[in-house]
Amino acid sequence: MSVVSNRRLGIYLGILFIFIGGMALLGNLHIFHKELPGALFFFVLFVAFAQSYAQKNSRWWAVVPAGCCFTLGTILILKSYSLVDSRYFGFVFLLGLGLTFFYLWTLRGIPPLKWAIWPAAGFLMLALYAWLEQINILDEKFLFALLLLLLGGFLIARGMPGKR
């Protein structure tokens, strides 16, 4: 490692320690809600990963931790201010992951990211399942069977020869 890299690493670590220490101190002084330092930490990580991708498109992988950090930060904000009943946090988490992979799929180009539609579809279907289960629209066994039928039909249709 060069001297510049060591200095930069030291600066980043210093900022990180000041941030964590400041959040811990403010949390102990009860200046804001207990979950806000965690949310702020996740949003800072989101910005770091998003900026990493924005600087270089070949760092497409940074979209995944950016989306996860944004989703977790959002859940902590929702919890902190009681904006959503806590039983919906699973739905919010799965929806965030699904949208993250869907966004990654929209970037398909170089490198090819067509594969991202599969985790996107899976997470979005699980989010739908979690949401419908919470609002008691459908019996969970019926819904699970319906989702399997839809997925099976989609896979069969996709595998059929002919124009796509």
N, C-alpha and C positions, 0 to 999 in steps of 0.2 A: 504494500500500500504506500502510496506517495504521501508526502507531508501535507499536501493540499487535501487529499482524501481523509487523512487523520484529523485535520483541523475541521473539515466539514462534518465529519462524524461527531466530533466533540461538540460542535455547535448544535447539531440536531439533538444529541443526547441532553445537552444543557437545556434546550427549549422544552424537551419532553419532561425533564425533571421539574423545571419551574412550573410547567402547566399542571402536572400531577400534584405537586406540592401546593400550588395555589388553589386548585379545586378541592383538595383535602382540607385545607385551612378554611376556605369559605364554607364548605359543607359542615365543618365542626362548629363554625360560628352561626349556623342556621340562617344564613343570608338568603338562601333559595331552597327550592324543593330538593329533597334527597337524591332524586334520579337525574337532575339536570347536569351535574358534572359528568356522569356516564354518557348522557346523550351528547353533550358537547364533545367529549372524547371521541365518540363514534363519528360525529360529523366532521371533526378534524381529520380523522383517518379517511373518511369518504373524500374529502377535498384532496388529500395527498394522493390517493389512488386515482381519482378522476384526473388530477393534473398530470400524473404519470402517463395516463393514456392520452391525454390531450397533447402532450409534448411529442409523443411518438406512437403512431397508429399500430406499430408492430407489438406494442404492449397491450394488446387486446385483453389479455388475461386480467389486467388491473380492473376491468369493468366488473368482474365477479366480486372481489372483496369490496369495491366501492359500493355496489348495490347492497351487499349484505350489511355493511356498516351504516348506510343510509337507512335501511329498513330497521335495524336494531335501535338506532338513534330515534327514529320516528316512534317506535314502540315505547321507548322510555319517556318521550314527551307525552304521548297519549296516556301513559300510566301516571306520570307526574301531575298532570292537570285533570285526571279522571275524565278525559274526553270520550273514552270508549270503555265499555264494560270489559273487564280483564278476560272474560271467556272468549273474546274475539281476537286476542293477541296471536293465537295460532294461525287464524285466517290472515291477519295482517302480515305475519312473517312469511307464510307460504305465498301470498300474493306478491310481496316484495321480491322474493326469489324468482318467482315466475316472470315478473316484469323485467327483472335484471337479465335473465337468459333470453327473453323475447327481444330486448334491446340489443343484446349481443348478436342475435340472429339477424336483426335488421342491418348489421354491419357487414354482412357476408360480402366478401370481396377477396382481398389479399390480406391475410391468409383466409382460405375458405372456412366459414363458420356456420355452414348449413346445419351441422350437428346440433347447434344450440337450440333448435326448435324442439328437440325431444325433452330435455330437462325443463324447458319453458312449458310445454304442454303438460308434462307430469306435475310440476308445481302448481300450475294454474288449475288443473283438475282437482288436485288435493285441496287447494284453497276453496274452490267451489264446494267440494264435499264438506270441508270444515265449516263454511258459512251456512250451508243448508242444514247441517246437523245442529248448529247453534240456534237457528231460527225455527227449527222443528217443522219444516215444510214437508220433508219426506222421511220416511223411516230409513235409518242408516243402512240396513241390510238391502233394502230395495234400491237405494241410491248407489251403493257399491256395485250391485249387480248391473245396474243401468250403465255406470261408468265403464265397467269391463266390456259390456256389449258394444258400446260406442267405440271404445279403443280397438276392439277386435275387428269391428266393421271397417274402421278407418285403415287398419293395417292390411286387411284383405283388399280393400279398394286400391290402396297404394301399390300393392304387389301385382295387380292385374295388368296383363299386357295391353298395350294400346297407347293412345295419346294421353299426355298428362298436362 
